[in-house]
Amino acid sequence: MKSLLKLGLCLFSITLTAQQPSTKANIVKKSLSDKEQLTQNSIIKNIPFINIGPTIMSGRVADIDVNPNDPTEFYVGYASGGLWYTNNNGTTFTPVLDNSPTQNVGDIAVDWKNGTLWVGTGEKNSSRSSYAGIGMLKSTDQGKTWQHVGLSDSHHISRIVINPNNPDEVVVGVIGHLYSSNKERGIYRTTDGGKSWKRTLFVNKDTGIIDVVTTPGNFNIQYAASWERERKAWNFDGDGKHSSIYKSTNGGKSWKKITKNNGFPTGDGVGRIGLAVYDENTVYAFHDSQFRREEKEKKKKASAALTKEDFKTMSTEGFLKLTDKKLNSYLKTNGFQEKYRAENVKQMVRAGSVKPIDLAKYLENANSLLFDTPVIGAEVYKTTDGGNSWSKTHEGYLDDLYYSYGYYFGEIRVDPQDQNGIYVLGVPILKSKDGGKTFTSISKENVHADHQALWVNPKRQGHLIDGNDGGLNLSYDDGESWTKLNVPSVGQFYAIYADNQKPYNVYGGLQDNGVWTAPHNARINKRWHQSGHNPYTSIMGGDGMQVQVDDRNPNIVFTGYQFGNYFRIDRESGRRKYIQPKHTLGENPYRFNWQTPIHLSQHNQDILYLGGNKLHRSLNQGDTWETISEDLTTGGKKGNVAYGTLTTISESPFQFGLIYAGSDDGYVHISKNGGGSWERISDSFPKDLWVSRVIASKHKKERVYVALNGYRWDDFNVYVYMSDDFGKTWKNISRNIPTSPVNVVKEDPENEELLYVGTDNGVYASFDQGNTWYPFENGLPNVAVHDLVIQPAAKHLIVGTHGRSMYKANIAPLQLLTNELKDKEVHIFDVNSIRKRGSWGSSWSKWLEPNTPEMMIPFYTKASGKRTIDIYLKDVKVNSITVDADGGFNEAVFDVSFSEDGRKAYEAQNKEASIKAAKNGVYYLPKGKYTIKIGSTKGEFKVK
């Protein structure tokens, strides 16, 4: 056995020629058990993590469930941020899923009579970061404990409905795997509270159920929507002939398709469908139609402005006949570089180096194509005869609601008191009071644009709770005005950064919520309502991406939004300059990843790298660019998602121009001469996986780390590698990390042996370069971690999660761990001095809680057990505290006070000293130098 374990750590040299299959449910289940066991024995489980926000800009809401008898009490499920509870109308929230194995929520349902909670894990949306779940979770004690109750291989659950007359009878809609085919999808039903499940509707292994609704007052009559979809890293097909509506008249025991030659669309263009039931016969269906719009001939005046569509069919002769004025108007209006003006572009066309269609292609990138809408898009249908016939409620198109990504939405609601009052959720949210004939927007200035969930009060018209990509909003006037309820810290970060200021600032790019920054020690509470200034400041919109800050002038920030749209921002002046590299007219447009990587050189802060499918370098902070590589990917694939793009860049701190680049299709390249030549060093890795991180070592010039991520294949295996020879050979260092895709690997700047890894289910550290890993736990839920940053001066580890905002922890003790220290019975780490305050034990009002000091005593102990910590001032023991210590790192909290015996002993030896009790009756220590003793081990601190 030992030889096999040793073999697992040998140089990784086996070439895998086929993509790994999706990870089986039993392996995922075992990984959760493995992590629980690892955590129990982890030497770092007590390292405390503090959430540092933001809360002002929240995360994507998956579902809302409200107490029908008291609408001030409700639960909110966030897509990757867990389940939260309020009983004061959203004034405060409490997390109730933190002690479960996952924070990924698809749908929630509450049995309000008995207090039973159901969570269908795995987000229902099919976005780039819709994380898989682990099946159904159930709690009978309001979230104190959770029980896994089946459907382990479902991955994504869309809807849960409970029989109000029998809480053990539950019907569940399962979408199934996102990136692979699977059989555990369809509709499942339990009659014994989740002990067993029976599948009552199965379409096929690529078609799941996106919605299930019941009829008010009659649980037997139910409607469900199936959805055929296929997502790959390079393409998303969100429609198909198996997308339909089904009906059950026996409580979900059996189902009949009710959309066939009766007015509702059928065929390959049928996309996602959302349902809303008013009564047994009246049902609304919200359809994302992927059928193409009819082309209508438009007569254009000769003087009409040119569009890019004109150039797609224009002949060379027709192009050369354009007037310079008309052509220049197109070129200037669409932001072509200065060198491209009518005269020289015509010359390029005459010479054959450019074709007219290139003037259209020049403008087309993944972001612009995202908003091109050749499909019908959103449409609303209604039946008044129980699904026997359907008719569209409106004429024409519902434009500017779904664009070309309607798969991301699909929710519709009907007012229980008005069958003609409906709400449709997209970008923005619309309402209709005439059964869907006409619509008006109810989005307002403090409501996020992308809408995902809506609760409509069945007893009070106009009372709405809306869940969107930016959190939660409440309205009592039918959407005419909204209150924001963003209290939970549930931001979905893609990337984070920490600058070198004192105090240092943190930055981060959030899913659909831009880029934000704040001092790392900002207070995350509601006091900003009083001051009018939230500590977090928005510096960029869109989907926030990576950040780099000029160390010479921290006002200069490089950041941007999706698909490589980056800017150089001068925060002092407010000026910003768009700096995305542009391809040459006639050249294929560069491909930019959704999360395009940038890297500011530590050798010269004027030098910025940016990765498309090629690597670009600017020597003047993005003003101009040079391309320093050929295509460093497999070349891309045909599809509607940018693919074959660079995802990560790292330059060695030892040598300018020693550069590594990794791609979304599994390639890692190295250049030792500033891009003059490149060598692929990833041929021994599993194929086609996303290179989530490449890191050039700070400790050894030849050393490099690589993390691969199989999320986009539903491959959840752990891939982390290290090389000590510039990538010629690799060592697998992921040995005992439980199964979960890896998003980031980070090397500690102080301790060469210390590494960190962030996965889709938490953070780990290794003290032996990856031979053994330990999970963090204290304050950190099981949440996806997208990025890790170490602030070297503060010795803080900052964690960027995709669902619970940012956390920080003091890692100074971890950096000091050696084999010698490990063998000691006890070791006390440096204790920060504390400044004596006259306000200790008091407040400015007797009605307020007194200000109480607190200091941490960090120590390491070889074995678990009770430890007594004695505090001495010279030879007087002033206090003594006893803690239950775990083997490994611990922190004892000390309130800087005398014990009763300690005060008496001090006064006996210092008879002239006068120690007065504070207003709260506590005697606090005077200024001085104190000794800490744990057994024979000593430490010290000062009260200054």
WODA-V942350 format. One line per field, one symbol per residue. ss: DSSP state (@ for helix, = for strand, . for the rest). psi: psi as a letter, one per 30 degrees, with the letter a starting at -180 (. if undefined). A space follows every 50 residues. Layout:
# WODA-V942350
ss=???
psi=???
This chain:
# WODA-V942350
ss=.@@@@@@...==............@@@@@@@@@@@@@@@@.........= ===.......======.......=====...=====.......==..... ....=======....======..............====.......==.. ......=======..=========...........=====.......=== =..=..=========..===========.===..===.......====.. .....==............========.....==========........ .......@@@@@...@@@@@...@@@@@@@@@@........@@@@@@@@@ @......@@@@....@@@@@@...=========.......==........ .....@@@...====..========...====.......==......... ======.......=====..=====.......==.......=======.. ....======...======........@@@@.....====.......==. .....======...======.....===...................=== .......====...====.......==..................===== =.......=====....====.......==.........=======.... ...======.@@@.....=====......===.........======... ....=====..=====.......==.........=======....===== ==...=====.@@@@...@@@@...===.....=.....=.......... =...=======...=========..==========..=======..=..@ @@@@@@@@@..............=...=======..=======.
psi=eeeeeeefglkjgkkkfkkklkklefeeeeeeeeeeeeeegkfgffjkkk kgalfejalkkelkkkjffigfjlkkkkeggakkkkghhgelkkkggfgl flgjkellkkjfefgkkkkjljkflhafhjklagbkkkkghhgelkkkha hegeekkekkkkjffjffjkkkkkeakeglklfilbkkkkghggelkkkf kkdlfgjakfkkklkkfjfejlklkljkljklffkkjhllfgjlklkkgh ggellkkgjjhgfkklafgkakkkkkkeaffjkkkjkjkgkklkkkkkkk lffkkklfeeffgkleeeeffkkeeeeeeeeeeggklefjleefeeeeee fgfklefffeeefjleeefefkiflebkkklkkghggelkkkfllakilh efbghfffbgkklkjfgjffjlkkkbjbkllkghggelllkgkafgklej kfkkkkkffjkfjkkkkafgbkkkkghhgflkkkhiekihkjkelllkag ljllkklkkkjggaklllkfgkkiagffeefgjkfkkkfkaajkalkkkj fejffjkklaalhgillkkjfeffkkkkgkkklkkfkkkkkkleikklkk kffjgfkkkkkbflkkkkghhgellkkglakgafgllkagkklhlkfkkk kkffkkfjkkkllfggkklkkghggelkkkggfflklglkjfkkjkkffk efkkkkklkgegggjglkjklkkghggelkkjggdgkkjkkkfkkkkkfe jffklkkkaghaklkkghhgekkkklejfjlilkjflkkkjeefhkkkkj lifhbkllljgeeeffkleeeefkekkklkkklkkkkffkgllfkfflkl jklklkjklkkelllkkkjkkkjcgkjflkkkljklkbklkkkkghlkle eeeeeeeefiffkjjkklfggkjlklklkkkkkjbgklallkj.
